[in-house]
């Protein structure tokens, strides 16, 4: 989980990191981008969510 402060809105939003990002890849104060992600899928449905990707990290 990553906590991201939305400065203009003055709130903190929690979300999952993109797959492949480890705790060691994160630091307090770094910027992150929100990207689409898949929470779960089966044969009929894909449930989507958002993921946080630290700026400059591919994933």
Wavefront OBJ file of the C-alpha trace (Angstrom):
o trace
v 0.000 0.000 0.000
v 1.106 3.514 -0.771
v -0.244 6.677 0.854
v -0.196 9.642 -1.525
v -0.932 13.183 -0.423
v -2.987 15.151 -2.936
v -1.692 18.582 -2.054
v -4.325 20.732 -3.779
v -7.192 18.647 -2.335
v -5.493 18.374 1.080
v -6.262 14.653 1.427
v -4.264 11.430 1.595
v -5.313 8.574 -0.705
v -4.285 4.947 -0.174
v -3.778 2.504 -3.007
v -1.736 -0.418 -4.228
v 1.630 0.065 -5.855
v 2.012 -1.201 -9.401
v 3.139 -4.834 -9.522
v 6.888 -5.128 -9.129
v 7.375 -2.103 -6.852
v 8.823 -3.142 -3.488
v 8.978 -1.246 -0.210
v 12.706 -0.734 -0.841
v 11.787 1.193 -4.028
v 9.802 3.783 -2.054
v 10.823 6.825 -0.039
v 8.875 9.449 1.876
v 8.338 12.522 -0.267
v 8.730 10.911 -3.672
v 6.165 11.694 -6.354
v 3.807 9.077 -7.771
v 1.495 8.799 -10.766
v -1.886 7.099 -10.728
v -2.281 4.422 -13.418
v -5.102 1.981 -14.241
v -4.843 -1.538 -12.889
v -6.742 -4.803 -12.625
v -7.993 -5.840 -9.199
v -9.382 -9.229 -10.288
v -10.743 -10.873 -13.398
v -12.603 -14.021 -14.312
v -14.110 -15.367 -17.524
v -16.964 -12.835 -17.515
v -15.722 -9.752 -15.682
v -12.652 -7.603 -15.118
v -12.697 -5.468 -11.985
v -10.510 -2.417 -12.358
v -8.829 -0.189 -9.808
v -5.989 2.304 -9.694
v -2.355 1.700 -8.820
v 0.318 4.154 -7.760
v 3.560 4.150 -9.724
v 6.496 6.138 -8.335
v 7.403 8.776 -10.955
v 10.131 7.482 -13.237
v 9.498 3.778 -12.434
v 8.174 1.565 -15.218
v 5.572 -0.989 -14.315
l 1 2 3 4 5 6 7 8 9 10 11 12 13 14 15 16 17 18 19 20 21 22 23 24 25 26 27 28 29 30 31 32 33 34 35 36 37 38 39 40 41 42 43 44 45 46 47 48 49 50 51 52 53 54 55 56 57 58 59
